[in-house]
């Protein structure tokens, strides 16, 4: 049996995982990643699927743990190349269908809704979905029976014993499985470095209640659109205090629609209102639910902070609740948004101290609970950066898993488990595939390096015309540029550059060389001239036309 | 009397502050800022000094609170334009002199060392330096006597009652001043949103001791080079356990030299060692002190993580201590560094839980202590983002300062304080001046926008030659580009682009237009063609030569 994790951007095993057994392959999740700051101009990253496509005849199905974009966002890309049956719980299935529609995917997808507890047979493996608690409803863990033994995959999870929506993580099922020798546990490592327990979502209820009851004006609550439990709480508390709720932000509006249609969100009677309705109410009768907790430039909250939201104008007396923590890398954008809201006179409630958010993943003691219940022979920490996996691996050893049976895998590593043991036997392609407009290709280091250079000191172009007959320049070299210097400094630099190029060409022509020599000497002359004048190194593009 | 704060990058009043009284101006600090992520290609930001230069005859002196770069980094720029006398405590004075030398500043600077407690007369104002505790030795707060009353400026401070180096913040002096009606308090707001007290630097001693005594191998401690107290602790504990200390990283080596020469750092006998010496010792006899806690790409720790440090190779058994927290915006780089160190087999100690760092600024209760001791009539929170100032302002009101006497100023705001009250009366230039190579200019939004565009989808250049006689194109349009598509996709796109441009020019020529029409139609044709083919929008630069 072989296990191949596929993450991306350092989140190992996060977005896709392959299980091979005999002639059968089961795919777990197919998610996308958002590019990090240095991946200039990249829209999204999807997992390299070449290994799957090469083995297309063996793929029995795609099993989905939950409906977050980093677990379902690449399903459209996968189905376009390989229309394999998909198995998911109800909400995840709906979100996948929505995604296929939004991306205009033409294939007739086979999406199967699987109720928690059900078992799906996929070749020689069978996959049972069990409920886990996470920051989106209807999340599942997997119990996979294979000829070699039982595998438990937690998916993204935490142990909230009384969640706002749905079932708590099914500890009874895990306890029962744990009494029968489990071969392998794959467990979520995202918060392996946090000690203790992640607090219950119920603790947020208390904070939101206190804030809403105490607010003299409007309360604007921003959170993740997929965090339906938070939306439910906000609506319930608003209803309790007879406030009307206006929902704004495209993804939030979409999720409120899907989650209420599917019955996960129960909107209290006469609470949800249109803007025209809340606009005429006193401020202390209004709650606004919105997105933008990550400082995303086009989100509703950021537009409010910029005074650019078409309906909501922030005013003194407003209370804005940032009911989320910044995802690593977004801190600066979030901070900027908070400052802008304060400047407009709002009181902003944010940060750990305010207790208006809890994580969606389990902390150290929860990971230990799972390890203790499942008692696996082999353990592979998944979903996390290397340091999280290392911490989780150490936890597993502390909990009694033999050190040689704990594997920290890298994306693409092939772990082979047999009757006599397990080891990493090779690697399959697992590069980051970038989607940038219509172009989908492996990340091109050279292209990204060029973009980085362009972004530092801009670009200068010099056009040179050569006579085909004499090999000599015709007319003056023409120079233009972008992003190198401010408008005021151009003219002098351009004319100096023209002179530098002209004399460099004259010299290289004298040496009787051709077109590429002209380009090289123009580039060199300009680079030297500009560095001398500015101590900066723009990208220099010479372009020679022969007439 | 007029007060003009000058910060930059949202840190209001952080880097420079002007006090005007009658005909006299006193400048407090002259610091630089590091650019945020979106300021592509900018090296450093310095405060706009045009208002100072315009009033150069009235400037009596530059008073420095402490030696961090965000308070002294722009001194070389200021002195080059205005060679005003500088007043600073000993370590700050030495660091300023070093900075002038490193930048090759030719002016003969008048740098005066002022012992804490001393008073300097500057026009109608007199400035007394009093010791405050901060994350660099020899930090000072200021008591400024003016004809209108007393001003207290805390500088950057915290209330560590038993600091490792130097005096605690002088509460007696502040208590005494507080009994005489203080006109105005300016106080550090950096950590106004943290409740309670910032723990003493002594708490770090316990953690470092525990880590070093427990480590089987080498202990590599990374911290800020200016955090001399941390360096002192690391050396003392190393000496206690008979470990030798090797110092690496240019800024750390420099600071160890300056701080030990000036007597702030007391290096225990036979502790400091060269690499050749520690290289031959057993790993449990070695401590390495280094920089790189912010994930700076060229720092010693990051080079170790990349396996590129010329001397130190990370090996299993090493313990790396990140004795600092990431400065906002650096989180992703720091995280990447930690992952790399784990991959190389090191155990990495980091984060709040590990108690290996304390902040250099006071938390809420400390700010309240100062407000309570000083009891000012007017209060201006300084040093912080808008949200920190807003929190600090609210604290001041809670502590009894009249709401109408609390001013949240923006950079460049002019607060005029008279016998009958205070109000903001205007604004002076306070833009961010960017230093990028030799060019020092106000941040040019257009240029930064161009760099942003270039960084997203790269650049495509098209060179067109026109006959001066006929106005018709001569030869083929030539196309090249950078950062737009990977090398493999170029050829087809370039030749398609050539055809698109050629036919567009033919058409616009038919309409009998000139050179700029040719450029416009080439740009438009290429933009349309590339968008159709790739859904991307590179910057397009047409360049026409007439022959």
Contacts between the chains, C-beta under 8 A, distances in Angstrom:
chain1	res1	chain2	res2	distance
A	10	B	336	7.4
A	10	B	339	6.4
A	36	B	332	6.4
A	37	B	37	6.1
A	37	B	332	6.6
A	40	B	455	4.4
A	40	B	456	6.5
A	40	B	483	7.8
A	41	B	455	6.4
A	41	B	456	3.9
A	41	B	457	5.3
A	41	B	458	7.4
A	41	B	483	7.7
A	41	B	536	7.8
A	193	B	351	6.8
A	193	B	353	7.7
A	195	B	353	6.2
A	328	B	331	5.3
A	328	B	332	6.0
A	328	B	335	6.1
A	329	B	331	6.6
A	329	B	332	4.6
A	331	B	328	5.4
A	331	B	329	6.6
A	331	B	331	5.6
A	332	B	36	6.3
A	332	B	37	6.5
A	332	B	328	6.0
A	332	B	329	4.6
A	335	B	328	6.1
A	335	B	385	6.6
A	335	B	387	7.8
A	336	B	10	7.4
A	338	B	387	5.2
A	339	B	10	6.3
A	339	B	385	5.1
A	339	B	386	4.1
A	339	B	387	5.3
A	340	B	386	8.0
A	342	B	386	5.2
A	342	B	387	4.8
A	342	B	390	4.8
A	343	B	386	5.4
A	348	B	387	6.7
A	351	B	193	6.8
A	353	B	193	7.6
A	353	B	194	8.0
A	353	B	195	6.2
A	385	B	335	6.6
A	385	B	339	5.2
A	386	B	339	4.2
A	386	B	340	8.0
A	386	B	342	5.2
A	386	B	343	5.5
A	387	B	335	7.8
A	387	B	338	5.2
A	387	B	339	5.3
A	387	B	342	4.8
A	387	B	348	6.7
A	390	B	342	4.8
A	436	B	457	7.8
A	436	B	534	8.0
A	436	B	536	6.3
A	437	B	457	7.9
A	437	B	534	4.8
A	437	B	535	3.2
A	437	B	536	3.9
A	438	B	533	7.2
A	438	B	534	5.2
A	438	B	535	4.4
A	438	B	536	7.7
A	439	B	485	6.4
A	439	B	489	6.9
A	439	B	534	5.3
A	439	B	535	7.9
A	439	B	536	7.1
A	441	B	486	5.8
A	441	B	488	7.9
A	441	B	489	7.6
A	444	B	486	3.8
A	444	B	487	7.3
A	446	B	486	7.3
A	446	B	487	6.5
A	447	B	458	7.3
A	447	B	483	5.8
A	447	B	484	7.8
A	447	B	485	7.0
A	447	B	486	5.2
A	447	B	487	7.8
A	448	B	483	7.9
A	450	B	458	6.4
A	450	B	482	4.6
A	450	B	483	3.7
A	451	B	454	7.2
A	451	B	455	5.0
A	451	B	456	7.5
A	451	B	458	5.9
A	451	B	483	4.0
A	452	B	455	7.2
A	453	B	482	7.8
A	453	B	483	7.8
A	454	B	451	7.2
A	454	B	454	3.9
A	454	B	455	6.0
A	454	B	458	6.5
A	454	B	459	6.3
A	454	B	482	6.3
A	454	B	483	5.3
A	455	B	40	4.4
A	455	B	41	6.4
A	455	B	451	5.0
A	455	B	452	7.2
A	455	B	454	6.0
A	455	B	455	3.4
A	456	B	40	6.4
A	456	B	41	3.9
A	456	B	451	7.5
A	457	B	41	5.3
A	457	B	436	7.7
A	457	B	437	7.9
A	458	B	41	7.4
A	458	B	447	7.3
A	458	B	450	6.4
A	458	B	451	5.9
A	458	B	454	6.5
A	459	B	454	6.3
A	459	B	459	5.2
A	459	B	482	6.9
A	459	B	539	7.8
A	459	B	541	7.6
A	461	B	461	4.9
A	461	B	541	5.5
A	461	B	543	5.6
A	463	B	463	4.2
A	463	B	543	4.3
A	463	B	544	7.9
A	463	B	545	5.3
A	465	B	465	5.4
A	465	B	545	5.0
A	465	B	547	5.6
A	474	B	547	4.7
A	475	B	545	5.6
A	475	B	546	6.7
A	475	B	547	4.7
A	476	B	545	7.6
A	478	B	543	5.3
A	478	B	544	7.2
A	478	B	545	5.0
A	480	B	541	6.0
A	480	B	543	5.5
A	481	B	541	7.9
A	482	B	450	4.6
A	482	B	453	7.9
A	482	B	454	6.4
A	482	B	459	6.9
A	482	B	539	5.8
A	482	B	541	6.5
A	483	B	40	7.8
A	483	B	41	7.8
A	483	B	447	5.8
A	483	B	448	7.9
A	483	B	450	3.7
A	483	B	451	4.0
A	483	B	453	7.8
A	483	B	454	5.3
A	484	B	447	7.8
A	485	B	439	6.4
A	485	B	447	7.0
A	486	B	441	5.7
A	486	B	444	3.8
A	486	B	446	7.3
A	486	B	447	5.1
A	487	B	444	7.2
A	487	B	446	6.5
A	487	B	447	7.8
A	488	B	441	7.7
A	489	B	439	6.9
A	489	B	441	7.5
A	533	B	438	7.2
A	534	B	436	8.0
A	534	B	437	4.8
A	534	B	438	5.2
A	534	B	439	5.4
A	535	B	437	3.3
A	535	B	438	4.4
A	535	B	439	7.9
A	536	B	41	7.8
A	536	B	436	6.3
A	536	B	437	3.9
A	536	B	438	7.7
A	536	B	439	7.1
A	539	B	459	7.8
A	539	B	482	5.8
A	541	B	459	7.6
A	541	B	461	5.4
A	541	B	480	6.0
A	541	B	481	7.9
A	541	B	482	6.5
A	543	B	461	5.7
A	543	B	463	4.3
A	543	B	478	5.3
A	543	B	480	5.5
A	543	B	543	7.2
A	544	B	463	7.9
A	544	B	478	7.2
A	545	B	463	5.4
A	545	B	465	5.0
A	545	B	475	5.6
A	545	B	476	7.7
A	545	B	478	5.0
A	545	B	545	7.3
A	546	B	475	6.7
A	547	B	465	5.6
A	547	B	474	4.7
A	547	B	475	4.7
A	547	B	547	6.4
